[in-house]
Amino acid sequence: MKIPAILCRVVALIVVTRDIANLGSVSRDIGRSNWNDTISAIAVEHTSVIDRPGGGGPPHTDPDAAIRKEFGELLDRSPTDAELRTYRQRFLESRWTESDLRADIERSREFRLRQIDAIIFRSYRELLGREPDAGGLESYRQPFLEHGWDEARLRDAIRRSPEYRDRLTPKPVTKPGRKDVKPSDEPDQKPK
């Protein structure tokens, strides 16, 4: 017996145990490439946060507030509109946490440069008694970025610099109102 095509249907079931913003990202084993093209009915059951895979804990805080807080603490600035949109999307669609955001910012070039600059400024102040000029700052940034320098290596380089060596060389002391006097220039002293 042949069953008419109109009565045939494929039944598939997907159990979703996490929040999904786009069902198109959930793969299917049959037929079309994603669920967005084939769903005809859906049933939603609410489960508590504790029932979710990965355990309990409070739901995410306000993504925008968390993003602004981390940018302020780590980069000392507010996020741009584009950064806010990008990170908000990661919070909502990929279930990012503040820890995920912090780790991502700490991997950024901007954060790394801030850390490097702090090391350079501190080393200059402590070893040379001044802040670096623009040329010095840039010349010492490159070895950090390109060769993996650390603070000890920077301090060694500064200690080998002519400026550092000049700071350690004692300067001749002159008495007020007198020129430097060489021993041959002193008047003859009368014997006693």
GIZI-V926550 format. One record per residue. N is the residue number from 1. SS is DSSP state (a for helix, b for strand, c for the rest). PSI is psi in radians with two decimals (NA if undefined). OMEGA is omega as a letter, one per 30 degrees, with the letter a starting at -180 (* if undefined). Layout:
n:N ss:SS psi:PSI omega:OMEGA
n:N ss:SS psi:PSI omega:OMEGA
This chain:
n:1 ss:c psi:2.36 omega:a
n:2 ss:c psi:2.29 omega:l
n:3 ss:c psi:2.27 omega:l
n:4 ss:c psi:2.49 omega:a
n:5 ss:a psi:-0.55 omega:a
n:6 ss:a psi:-0.42 omega:a
n:7 ss:a psi:-0.16 omega:a
n:8 ss:c psi:2.39 omega:l
n:9 ss:c psi:2.64 omega:l
n:10 ss:c psi:2.26 omega:l
n:11 ss:c psi:2.21 omega:l
n:12 ss:c psi:2.61 omega:a
n:13 ss:c psi:2.37 omega:l
n:14 ss:c psi:2.33 omega:l
n:15 ss:c psi:2.07 omega:a
n:16 ss:c psi:2.17 omega:a
n:17 ss:c psi:0.25 omega:l
n:18 ss:c psi:2.87 omega:l
n:19 ss:c psi:2.36 omega:l
n:20 ss:c psi:2.09 omega:a
n:21 ss:c psi:-0.46 omega:a
n:22 ss:c psi:1.88 omega:l
n:23 ss:a psi:-0.31 omega:l
n:24 ss:a psi:-0.34 omega:l
n:25 ss:a psi:-0.11 omega:l
n:26 ss:c psi:2.10 omega:a
n:27 ss:b psi:2.74 omega:l
n:28 ss:c psi:2.69 omega:l
n:29 ss:c psi:-0.26 omega:a
n:30 ss:c psi:2.72 omega:l
n:31 ss:c psi:-2.17 omega:a
n:32 ss:c psi:2.98 omega:a
n:33 ss:c psi:-0.46 omega:l
n:34 ss:b psi:2.96 omega:a
n:35 ss:a psi:-0.47 omega:a
n:36 ss:a psi:-0.53 omega:a
n:37 ss:a psi:-0.20 omega:a
n:38 ss:c psi:-0.11 omega:a
n:39 ss:c psi:2.24 omega:l
n:40 ss:c psi:-0.34 omega:l
n:41 ss:c psi:2.63 omega:a
n:42 ss:c psi:2.45 omega:l
n:43 ss:c psi:2.33 omega:a
n:44 ss:c psi:2.24 omega:l
n:45 ss:c psi:2.38 omega:l
n:46 ss:c psi:2.35 omega:l
n:47 ss:c psi:2.71 omega:l
n:48 ss:c psi:2.89 omega:l
n:49 ss:a psi:-0.62 omega:a
n:50 ss:a psi:-0.51 omega:a
n:51 ss:a psi:-0.24 omega:a
n:52 ss:c psi:2.62 omega:l
n:53 ss:c psi:2.49 omega:a
n:54 ss:c psi:-0.11 omega:l
n:55 ss:c psi:-2.91 omega:a
n:56 ss:c psi:-2.58 omega:a
n:57 ss:c psi:2.76 omega:a
n:58 ss:c psi:2.69 omega:l
n:59 ss:c psi:2.90 omega:a
n:60 ss:c psi:2.58 omega:l
n:61 ss:c psi:-3.14 omega:l
n:62 ss:c psi:2.03 omega:a
n:63 ss:a psi:-0.77 omega:a
n:64 ss:a psi:-0.73 omega:l
n:65 ss:a psi:-0.74 omega:l
n:66 ss:a psi:-0.74 omega:a
n:67 ss:a psi:-0.82 omega:l
n:68 ss:a psi:-0.71 omega:l
n:69 ss:a psi:-0.86 omega:a
n:70 ss:a psi:-0.70 omega:l
n:71 ss:a psi:-0.73 omega:l
n:72 ss:a psi:-0.79 omega:a
n:73 ss:a psi:-0.71 omega:a
n:74 ss:a psi:-0.60 omega:a
n:75 ss:a psi:-0.06 omega:l
n:76 ss:c psi:0.69 omega:l
n:77 ss:c psi:2.97 omega:l
n:78 ss:c psi:2.67 omega:l
n:79 ss:c psi:2.62 omega:l
n:80 ss:c psi:2.93 omega:l
n:81 ss:a psi:-0.70 omega:a
n:82 ss:a psi:-0.73 omega:l
n:83 ss:a psi:-0.71 omega:l
n:84 ss:a psi:-0.79 omega:l
n:85 ss:a psi:-0.81 omega:a
n:86 ss:a psi:-0.87 omega:a
n:87 ss:a psi:-0.60 omega:l
n:88 ss:a psi:-0.75 omega:l
n:89 ss:a psi:-0.72 omega:l
n:90 ss:a psi:-0.66 omega:l
n:91 ss:a psi:-0.78 omega:a
n:92 ss:a psi:-0.73 omega:a
n:93 ss:a psi:-0.59 omega:a
n:94 ss:c psi:0.08 omega:l
n:95 ss:c psi:0.69 omega:l
n:96 ss:c psi:2.68 omega:l
n:97 ss:c psi:3.07 omega:l
n:98 ss:a psi:-0.59 omega:l
n:99 ss:a psi:-0.69 omega:l
n:100 ss:a psi:-0.78 omega:l
n:101 ss:a psi:-0.84 omega:a
n:102 ss:a psi:-0.80 omega:a
n:103 ss:a psi:-0.69 omega:a
n:104 ss:a psi:-0.75 omega:l
n:105 ss:a psi:-0.70 omega:a
n:106 ss:a psi:-0.34 omega:l
n:107 ss:c psi:-0.13 omega:a
n:108 ss:c psi:2.67 omega:l
n:109 ss:a psi:-0.68 omega:a
n:110 ss:a psi:-0.80 omega:l
n:111 ss:a psi:-0.78 omega:a
n:112 ss:a psi:-0.75 omega:l
n:113 ss:a psi:-0.66 omega:l
n:114 ss:a psi:-0.73 omega:l
n:115 ss:a psi:-0.77 omega:l
n:116 ss:a psi:-0.81 omega:l
n:117 ss:a psi:-0.69 omega:l
n:118 ss:a psi:-0.71 omega:l
n:119 ss:a psi:-0.78 omega:a
n:120 ss:a psi:-0.82 omega:a
n:121 ss:a psi:-0.80 omega:a
n:122 ss:a psi:-0.77 omega:a
n:123 ss:a psi:-0.74 omega:l
n:124 ss:a psi:-0.82 omega:a
n:125 ss:a psi:-0.79 omega:a
n:126 ss:a psi:-0.63 omega:a
n:127 ss:a psi:-0.60 omega:a
n:128 ss:a psi:-0.15 omega:l
n:129 ss:c psi:0.39 omega:l
n:130 ss:c psi:2.99 omega:l
n:131 ss:c psi:2.69 omega:a
n:132 ss:c psi:2.56 omega:l
n:133 ss:c psi:3.02 omega:a
n:134 ss:a psi:-0.70 omega:a
n:135 ss:a psi:-0.74 omega:l
n:136 ss:a psi:-0.72 omega:l
n:137 ss:a psi:-0.84 omega:a
n:138 ss:a psi:-0.69 omega:a
n:139 ss:a psi:-0.51 omega:l
n:140 ss:a psi:-0.33 omega:l
n:141 ss:a psi:-0.75 omega:a
n:142 ss:a psi:-0.83 omega:l
n:143 ss:a psi:-0.57 omega:l
n:144 ss:a psi:-0.83 omega:a
n:145 ss:a psi:-0.68 omega:a
n:146 ss:a psi:-0.42 omega:a
n:147 ss:a psi:0.11 omega:l
n:148 ss:c psi:0.53 omega:l
n:149 ss:c psi:2.72 omega:l
n:150 ss:c psi:-3.11 omega:a
n:151 ss:a psi:-0.67 omega:a
n:152 ss:a psi:-0.73 omega:a
n:153 ss:a psi:-0.69 omega:l
n:154 ss:a psi:-0.82 omega:a
n:155 ss:a psi:-0.66 omega:l
n:156 ss:a psi:-0.75 omega:l
n:157 ss:a psi:-0.73 omega:l
n:158 ss:a psi:-0.71 omega:l
n:159 ss:a psi:-0.43 omega:l
n:160 ss:c psi:-0.10 omega:a
n:161 ss:c psi:2.63 omega:l
n:162 ss:a psi:-0.65 omega:a
n:163 ss:a psi:-0.74 omega:l
n:164 ss:a psi:-0.77 omega:l
n:165 ss:a psi:-0.68 omega:l
n:166 ss:a psi:-0.59 omega:l
n:167 ss:a psi:-0.50 omega:a
n:168 ss:a psi:-0.33 omega:a
n:169 ss:c psi:2.17 omega:a
n:170 ss:c psi:2.46 omega:l
n:171 ss:c psi:2.56 omega:l
n:172 ss:c psi:2.46 omega:a
n:173 ss:c psi:2.30 omega:l
n:174 ss:c psi:2.53 omega:l
n:175 ss:c psi:2.54 omega:a
n:176 ss:c psi:2.35 omega:l
n:177 ss:c psi:0.07 omega:a
n:178 ss:c psi:2.52 omega:l
n:179 ss:c psi:2.85 omega:l
n:180 ss:c psi:2.32 omega:a
n:181 ss:c psi:2.22 omega:l
n:182 ss:c psi:2.64 omega:a
n:183 ss:a psi:-0.59 omega:a
n:184 ss:a psi:-0.32 omega:a
n:185 ss:a psi:-0.16 omega:a
n:186 ss:c psi:2.51 omega:l
n:187 ss:c psi:2.66 omega:l
n:188 ss:c psi:2.39 omega:l
n:189 ss:c psi:2.50 omega:a
n:190 ss:c psi:2.38 omega:l
n:191 ss:c psi:2.61 omega:a
n:192 ss:c psi:NA omega:*
